[in-house]
Amino acid sequence: MLAFLLFACSDPPTVEVTVVDAWDKPIEGAQVRQETVTESFSTDSDGMTRLPAEVGTLHLMAGKDGYIKDFAVVTILEGEEEGQSVRLALYPEPDTTGFYAVAAKDYESLEEAEISVVESEMSTYHGIKNLPKTTFHSGGDPARFVFKTTLTNNEIKRQDLKLSKLEYLDEAEVTGLLGPEKVKLSLYVADTDAAFSFKGLQSQDEYLIVTQDTLEPGVYAFHAQGILHTTENDALEKLPDSMQVAFPFEVKGGGK
């Protein structure tokens, strides 16, 4: 009888949920609930709350006004007594479309830059004229960007989005009809591409881009259709005006 009473009075397992922002700071007042369940639980000043757990798979959602929701799946096994802990990260929701670098303390919006063309009879360079205004420190971690767009996932895939490290060329030797000749470029042109992951956030129009590795100091740019790589003479003219731009930024080394 005593054993039965102890079992009956023991606390059921719970899921401890911690909700933080993109900079790992706790979010107070975020609402956490199980999918298909109307009851929600509010986080405290440490960004924490506890949800009762049942055996099976739990689909948890966290959200707060001004932030993009986050989602996690937790499996509670039969006989599990201690429960589990989950950490959910909410990224601030950008006001307008564009690329937003997750810098040390806030977003840094990437300004679009017009792509310029320098060409001879047989050679073409596509690049950016001016150093980008957006600058942030790498901090030793892979770079993160929130991309807000009106395009669907399939439409984005057709854009063939690339992130390229750029090099500055003051002049270059090109091939003309009479042989090699030097031309003035004064352009930032694509050098190598940086690998990144691309996933949809819990919204219809925001995506998270995370570079595979830490970005070395230098100038980079997002661009579509590999336009900064192509040497085709009329490649830029074939693209709509909205795609004749790149989104450059500069990464500096050292601290955040």
Order of alpha helices (4+ residues) and beta strands (2+ residues): alpha-beta-beta-beta-beta-beta-beta-beta-beta-beta-beta-beta-beta-beta-beta-beta-alpha-beta-beta-beta-beta-beta-alpha-beta
